[in-house]
Amino acid sequence: MPGKPIAIFWFRRDLRLDDNAGLYHALRSGLPVLPIFIFDTDILDKLEDKTDKRVLFIHREICHLRDELVKLGSTLRVYYGKPIEVWRDILDEYEVRQVFTNHDYEPYARERDGEVERMLISRGISFHSSKDHVIFEKDEVLKDDGSPYTVFTPYSRKWREKLNDFYTKSYPTLKYAGAFWRTTAPPVPSLQSMGFIETAFEFPPRVAKREIIAQYTKNRNYPGIDSTSRLGIHLRFGTLSIRKLLRFALSIDQTFVNELIWRDFYQQILWHFPHVVNRAFKPEYDRIKWENNPEHFKAWCEGRTGYPLVDAGMRELNTTGFMHNRVRMVAASFLTKHLLIDWRWGEAYFAAKLLDFDLAANNGGWQWSAGCGTDAAPYFRIFNPITQAEKFDPQGHYIRKWIPELGTPQYPKPIVDHHLARERCIRAYKIAIES
């Protein structure tokens, strides 16, 4: 293996130099640090939409990262392939002594990292992974008896009790920028070379707006106004530090802080109860006899259910990759309870469309809406999409934006009757959980 001994930092869902835990530890390792990123074909090959905006976002951020590193006299080495095969090539090319990265809690990531770590250790190379994506992880917030919380409110109380300046302190990564390996690297692979198509698309800025967060408690439920941070994609891919955002929000709005706690909560649920990826958190709900009408599902996906708030949300999602959180709940409740379609169908659709798709949060939200998850609303509590629209879009600004044909013959009539659908849902759920 030619050259000098080096350490490698492996970027994944932490695409920034500033306040990056794993990168900080790498730069303090005493070895020159080569940063790398792998476009993972195990993930990319499963994406049917070759204009997927998330791949575009990652590619842009990787190019930005590389430019930042070039200014520091280093570079970012970017690979395309299966991670384990890429790592074999890396070890053939460089004399690697240590590898640093940040934790990823999803089942695929845990399997991938375990495979890479075993190979590295077999070659005498140490593997170091740090907490960076969340404030508290794994077993850091537990009940007094040592078991994980499965209800949000007591979890959030313990979370807040434990929080102190240590957990929000930033890592001064760039203080050690002199430890980056002074080298050059081949260009970043193009989207086209990876089978994707570049499109013109403007992503939300990586800026926490004080005026939005200050009014979050008051405005967050109203989709017709600019009331949410739109930072989801930046938290998902780590282009924004969760520690910096939390510090910023703590003195401004506690409801917004609660949203960040929910994020940690669902990550620890996924860690302790990985079965939720495929099955209901509450096993009895796996006995529900779903209708799974394909025509109804198609109408829901396309925003043609005849329920304006649901349809507006689905059209917003299909066009922008974003859906307001209140509308997400209404749309998810409608699919699972009005149409009696398996929550996993809706979860998979959101996973394919949301720019800020995060397995833990998406799964947690869908199971909550279906009544089968943690903190779930009772099965007999069913959102009325008409009254939800009257309450949270009273002037109809949001609905009219996405359904210009509302009130004309072009807009479909409701595909189900609210009251009949509600009764059918309650019967089906009752049979399942009482059998």
Protein Blocks (a to p, Z undefined) as FASTA:
>chain_A
ZZjdddddddfblccfbhpfklmmmmmnopacdddddddfklmmmpmblkbfklmmmmmm
mmmmmmmmmmnopacdddeddfklmmmmmmmmpccfbdcddddfbfklmmmmmmmmmmmm
mnopacddddfkbmbecjlpccfkopacfbfklmmmmmmmmpcfklmpccdfklmmmmpc
cddddddddfklnopacdddddddfbdcfklmmmmmmmmmmmkbcfbgolmmmmmnopac
fklmmmmmmmmomklmmmmmmmmmmmmmmmmmmmlmmmcfblmlmmpccfkiaklmmmmm
nopnopaklmmmmmmmmmnopacfklmmmmmmmmmmmnopafklmmmmmmmmmmklcfkl
mmmmmmmmnopaghiacfklccdfklmmmmmmmnommmmmmmmmgoiaklccdfbdfklm
mmmmmmmmmmmmmZZ
